[in-house]
Amino acid sequence: MSMDGKVAAFSTRTGRATRVPPHYLDHPVLSEQYSAEPVVGTEDQRPTTSWNNDRIRDWADEHGIELPEDATKAQMLDVVDDFRSWAGDGPSAPTSTTDPAGTPPTDQTPA
């Protein structure tokens, strides 16, 4: 513990290091948000239906995704899923029909 009375902790959402009052780590609700140990795999976490709206919005902000102010949880998750697909990070990521130089595959005619 430091002079400010806080201890090192890690966000369970982002994995980022921070400092929190020691009782946060033992608190039944706050301990879900902070861990005394580094959290493995937080960089790979994606929003799910178990996340609350504020947590989804925070995640979207951290990843540069704009969400409509009045969006429901389902709508926010749809936007996140669409972004993941567009970014090539989701299971439904589109495949390219051209190579990096813009040449279509041999089985397609140029547009």
Summary of the structure (lengths in Angstrom):
residues: 111
radius of gyration: 20.1
end to end distance: 65.3
largest distance: 69.8
contacts: 240
relative contact order: 0.10
helix: 31%
strand: 10%
